[in-house]
C-alpha cells in the first residue's frame, strides 16, 4: 500500500495562525502527524523555513547552537556569524546580546524557524532563551516547535500572555470525517463496516489507522484479538521498521479495544 497524505484544511487553518504568534507549539505523542502537518503547510504556503531537527546524540549545547547559527546564516550571513561568535548564552546579559542581534536581522520577509523533535534537547537554558525571544516579539520572526512534550518550557504561561499558540494531540488526531476520507483514499474498496471499525479502534491515531488498513490489505480483520506487536509483525515485517514503530505503542500506554497489550 502506497503511503498517501490527506489534505487537511482544518489543520492548515490552525497552522495559518503562525503569522499571529511569535511561537507555535505542535505537541503530541509519536504517530499523530506533527512533522508532516507542518511540512505540508509550509509547502502549500511556499514558506522556506530554517528547519532544525534535534537528534538524541546531539547533546552538547555548543553543537546545537552552531547548528542554529549555520541555519540562520543561510538567511542573514552576518547575523549567523555574530551569533556563532557570541556562543550559546548561559546568563541573562548574554541572552540580551543574542536578542539584540536577532532584532537587527536583515530579512526581506518573515522568517520561520522550526525546531523539530524539541523534546530531545532536554536543555533548560535553551528553554529560557526561547521564552525571552518569544516575549520580545521580534518583528517578522516566528518559532515553531514540534515536540512530544513541551517539558520545561513554560508553555502555559506563554499561551496565557498571548505569545504562543498550542496545537495539541486532540487537534491533530483524525476526526471521523478525516478517517473516512483517508481510508477511502488509501483503500477504495473498504467496506462501510470496516471503515467504522477502523474509526472505532484507532480513535483518531493516524499511525494506527494506517496500520489497520495495511492489515486489511493482508486479510487481517479489524478488531482481531491480537497483541499490538503481532499486528506490527504481520503488516511491517522489516526489523528496521519495527524498531521505529514499536516505541509508538509502548509510549502511548493505552491500547484500542480488541487489542491485547502483552507486548
C-alpha positions in Angstrom: 0.0 0.0 0.0 1.5 3.3 -1.1 1.6 6.0 1.6 -0.5 9.0 0.7 -1.1 12.2 2.6 -4.6 13.5 3.2 -5.0 17.2 2.7 -6.3 18.5 6.0 -7.8 22.0 5.6 -8.8 22.0 9.3 -5.2 21.6 10.4 -3.9 24.1 7.8 -6.3 26.7 9.1 -4.9 26.2 12.6 -1.3 26.4 11.3 -2.2 29.6 9.4 -2.2 31.3 12.8 1.6 31.0 13.0 1.7 34.5 11.5 -0.1 35.9 14.5 2.2 34.5 17.2 5.9 34.6 17.9 5.7 30.9 19.0 3.6 27.9 17.9 4.0 24.6 19.7 2.8 21.5 17.9 2.7 18.9 20.7 1.6 15.2 20.6 3.0 11.7 21.0 4.5 9.8 18.1 2.2 8.9 15.3 -0.1 11.9 15.1 1.5 13.6 12.0 3.1 16.6 13.7 6.0 17.0 11.4 4.1 16.0 8.3 1.4 18.6 9.1 3.9 21.4 9.5 5.9 20.4 6.4 2.8 20.2 4.2 1.5 23.5 5.4 4.8 25.3 4.7 5.0 23.7 1.3 1.5 24.9 0.5 2.3 28.4 1.6 5.7 28.3 -0.2 7.5 29.1 3.0 11.2 28.1 3.2 11.9 27.8 6.9 15.0 27.5 9.0 14.4 23.8 9.9 16.4 22.2 12.7 15.8 18.6 13.7 17.3 17.6 17.0 18.9 14.2 17.5 19.4 12.3 20.8 23.1 12.2 20.3 23.4 15.9 19.8 23.7 16.5 23.5 26.3 19.3 23.6 24.8 22.8 23.8 27.6 24.2 21.5 26.7 21.7 18.8 23.0 22.7 18.9 23.9 26.4 18.9 26.3 26.1 16.0 23.6 24.3 14.0 21.1 27.1 14.7 23.7 29.7 13.7 24.5 27.9 10.5 20.8 27.8 9.5 20.2 31.4 10.4 23.4 32.3 8.4 21.7 31.0 5.3 19.2 33.8 5.6 21.5 36.5 7.1 25.2 35.6 7.0 26.3 38.4 9.3 23.7 37.5 11.9 24.7 33.8 11.8 28.4 34.6 12.2 27.8 37.1 15.0 25.6 34.6 17.0 28.2 31.9 16.5 31.0 34.1 17.8 28.9 35.0 20.9 28.4 31.3 21.6 25.4 29.8 23.4 24.2 32.3 26.0 24.3 31.0 29.6 23.2 34.1 31.5 20.8 37.0 31.2 23.4 39.5 29.8 24.5 37.1 27.1 20.8 36.3 26.3 20.2 40.1 25.9 23.1 40.2 23.4 21.5 37.4 21.4 18.1 39.2 21.4 19.8 42.4 20.2 21.5 40.6 17.3 18.3 38.8 16.3 16.3 42.1 16.5 18.7 43.6 14.0 18.5 40.9 11.4 18.2 42.0 7.8 15.5 39.9 6.1 13.1 40.9 3.4 10.2 38.7 4.6 9.0 36.8 7.7 11.5 34.2 9.0 10.1 30.9 10.3 12.3 28.7 12.4 11.2 25.1 13.0 12.7 23.2 15.9 11.7 19.6 15.3 11.9 16.8 17.9 12.5 19.5 20.5 11.8 17.1 23.3 15.3 15.6 22.6 17.1 18.7 23.7 16.3 18.5 27.5 18.3 21.7 27.9 16.8 24.3 30.2 19.0 27.3 29.2 17.6 26.8 25.6 14.1 26.8 27.1 14.8 30.1 28.8 16.3 31.6 25.7 13.3 30.7 23.7 11.0 32.2 26.3 12.9 35.5 26.1 12.9 35.6 22.3 9.2 34.9 22.2 8.5 37.6 24.9 10.4 40.2 22.8 8.0 39.6 19.8 10.8 40.2 17.3 9.4 41.6 14.1 8.9 39.0 11.3 10.5 36.2 13.4 8.3 33.2 14.2 9.3 30.0 16.0 7.5 26.6 15.5 8.4 23.9 18.0 7.4 20.3 17.1 7.6 18.1 20.2 6.2 15.1 22.1 6.3 17.2 25.3 6.9 20.9 26.0 8.9 19.7 29.0 10.5 22.6 31.0 9.2 25.3 28.6 6.7 27.5 30.3 4.1 26.9 27.6 1.0 27.6 29.6 2.3 31.0 30.8 3.3 31.9 27.2 -0.2 30.9 26.0 -1.8 32.9 28.8 0.2 36.0 27.8 -0.7 35.7 24.2 2.8 34.8 23.0 2.1 31.2 22.0 -0.4 29.1 20.0 -0.7 25.4 21.0 -1.7 22.7 18.6 -2.3 19.6 20.6 -2.9 15.9 20.1 -6.7 16.5 20.3 -6.5 18.9 17.4 -4.1 16.7 15.3 -5.9 13.4 15.6 -8.2 12.4 12.8 -11.8 13.3 13.0 -14.4 10.8 12.0 -14.8 12.6 8.6 -11.0 12.6 8.1 -10.8 8.8 8.9 -13.4 8.2 6.2 -11.6 10.4 3.7 -8.2 8.8 4.5 -9.5 5.2 4.4 -11.3 5.7 1.0 -8.2 7.4 -0.4 -5.9 4.6 0.7 -8.3 1.7 0.0 -11.2 2.5 -2.4 -12.8 -0.9 -1.8 -13.0 -0.7 2.0 -16.5 -1.6 3.3 -18.6 0.6 5.5 -18.3 -1.9 8.3 -14.5 -1.9 8.2 -14.4 1.8 7.9 -16.5 2.2 11.1 -14.3 -0.3 12.9 -11.1 1.5 11.9 -12.6 4.7 13.2 -13.5 3.0 16.5 -10.3 1.2 17.1 -7.8 3.8 16.0 -9.6 6.7 17.9 -8.0 9.2 15.5 -4.5 7.9 16.0 -3.1 8.4 12.5 -0.4 5.8 12.5 -2.7 3.1 13.9 -5.3 4.0 11.2 -2.6 3.3 8.6 -1.6 0.1 10.1 -5.1 -1.2 10.4 -5.5 -0.5 6.7 -2.3 -2.4 6.0 -3.8 -5.3 8.0 -7.0 -5.2 5.9 -4.9 -5.4 2.8 -3.2 -8.5 4.1 -6.5 -10.1 5.2 -6.3 -9.2 8.9 -9.8 -8.2 10.1 -10.1 -5.0 12.1 -10.7 -5.9 15.7 -9.0 -9.3 15.7 -8.0 -10.2 19.2 -4.2 -9.9 18.8 -1.3 -8.2 20.5 -0.2 -4.9 19.0 3.2 -6.4 18.2 1.5 -9.2 16.2 -0.2 -6.6 14.1 3.1 -4.9 13.5 4.8 -8.2 12.7 2.2 -9.0 10.1 2.0 -5.6 8.5 5.5 -4.3 8.9 7.9 -7.3 8.8 11.1 -5.2 8.5 13.2 -5.3 11.7 14.2 -1.7 10.9 10.5 -0.6 10.7 9.6 -2.5 13.8 12.3 -0.7 15.7 10.7 2.6 14.7 7.0 1.7 15.2 7.2 -0.3 18.4 8.1 2.7 20.6 5.0 4.4 19.4 2.8 1.8 21.1 4.8 1.4 24.2 4.8 5.2 24.7 1.1 5.6 24.4 0.3 3.5 27.5 -3.1 2.7 26.0 -4.5 0.1 23.6 -7.6 0.2 21.5 -10.4 -2.1 22.4 -9.9 -5.5 20.8 -6.1 -5.5 21.0 -4.1 -7.1 23.8 -1.3 -5.2 25.4 1.0 -8.1 26.0 3.9 -6.7 24.0 
